[in-house]
């Protein structure tokens, strides 16, 4: 059966490497939608597209909710009745200040909107296409998998309250804790539709957001993410895991 995936924030870092693997990896997707805020400034994606006709580059600023219906329609025009199998909410942002002395209410609100509200509302917008994929008669009963229908929220170890031993990073931590709460509720609410929902820490990755001291390269993180996601089943919905698929305490 066809396998379609949408990746937000795909112009660089983890999103770019996820896209690269999804179009040309061992088990490539039939259709990959890669979104970025500025489609005229995503050369790496365009270079991949030159040799992969299964890649579609679409414009999306995740904070511009008014653009969601247009995006959903663009995806629907391609997948038609097959729906969307996997939505990867990867786009995110980090705060500039870390300490209590510099955090502002504007930082708190903006990061919460980007890292928590946007994944929820984008998932809501794509629900009809996710439900269409989940209803494929090739899948029987309550079997859940990323190949049937799933939402993967790229989170962070900083989304764990239990793991917070160093304080600081108020805006970023709060937004990622919120994303975990969203994941938990979505997994419960979408279980009757057989839609798997997982929150995953990609590891400390050497990206613009993660910094040069990150422990793993973006391509390694992306490979681990997709490998772990391929193993997710019913028992993993509404959970918070690392990039190996191992549980993280909330």
Secondary structure, DSSP 8 states (H G I E B T S, - for coil): ---EEEESS-SSHHHHHHHHHHHHSTT--SEEEEEES-TTS-HHHHHHHHT-TTEEEEE--TT-GGGHHHHHHHHHHHHGGG--SEEEE------S--STTT--HHHHHHHHIIIIIHHHHHHHHHHHHHHHHHT-TTS-TT---TTT-EEEEE--GGG-STT--S---HHHHHHHHHHHHHHHHHHHHHGGGT-EEEEE---SB-STTT-TT-SB-HHHHHHHHHHHHHT--GGGTTEEE-TTS-B---
